[in-house]
Amino acid sequence: MSLDQKKNILAQIAEFLKALQDYPLLESIKGWGGVTFDDSGAIVSASMTSVGAGPWHSLEDSFRGRLEVALTKADASTYLKG
C-alpha cells in the first residue's frame, strides 16, 4: 500500500471518529459507561459491558471505576495472586 493510500485511509478514520464525537447524545444518556434499553424501549445509561460497572458521573470516575474493577480481578487471579 502506498503512502498516499495510507494517508487517505487515516484521513477517513479521523473523519469518522470526529463524526462520532460530534453526534448529539440522547437526553437519557447521562454519564460515562454503557447503554441499554429500558422497559419502554428507550436507550438509557447502563453499566459498561466490558467492565461490569458504571455508569459514572465523570470521565475521571470512569477511569477510577475501571481501575478498581481491574485491581479486584487481579486480586482474585490465581496467576497474579493479588
N, C-alpha and C positions, 0 to 999 in steps of 0.2 A: 504494500500500500504506500502510495507516495505521501510526502509531507503535506501537500495541498489537500489530499483526501482526508488525512488525519485532522488537519485544521478545520476542515468543513464539518466533520463529524463532531469534533469538540465544540464548535460553534452551535450546532444543532442541540447538543446535550445542554449547553449553557442556556440556550433559549427555552428549552423545555423546563429546566429547573426554575428559571425566572418566572415562567407562567404558573408553575405550582406555587411559588412564593406569593405571587400577586393574586391568586384565587381567593375570593372572599369566603370566609368560613360561615357556616350557618350560626344563627344566634344560640342554638342548642349545644354548640361545641364550646366548652369552657375549659381552659387549662391545657396542660400538656399530657399526652398519653395516647390512648387509642380511641376508637369509635365503635359503636354498636347500634342496633335498632332497639328502641323501647317497645313496650307492649302495643302502642298505637302505630308502630312502623316508622316513627321519626328517628333520624340519626342523632345520637347523643354521645357525650363523652363517656369513656369507659376506661378500664384498665388496659395497659399496653400488653397485647397478647404475647409478645416475645419476652416480656419481663414478668408478667403476672401481678403488676402493681400499677398504681395510678388511678385516675388522673391526678396531676399535680397542679398547684396554683402558679408555678413559675418554671422557667427553664432550669434555674438553679435547683429547685426542689426535685425536678425530674432526674437530673444527674445524681443528686444525693440519694433519691429513692432507688435508682438503678444500681448505684454502688452498694447500697445496703443489701439489696437482693443478691448481688454478686458475692458479697462477703459472707452472707448467710449460706449460700450454696457452697462456697469454698470451705466454710467450717464443717459442713456435712459431708464433704468429699472424702472418700476413702483414699484417694490418690494424693490429695493435698494435705489432708489431716489438719485442717484449720490453720 
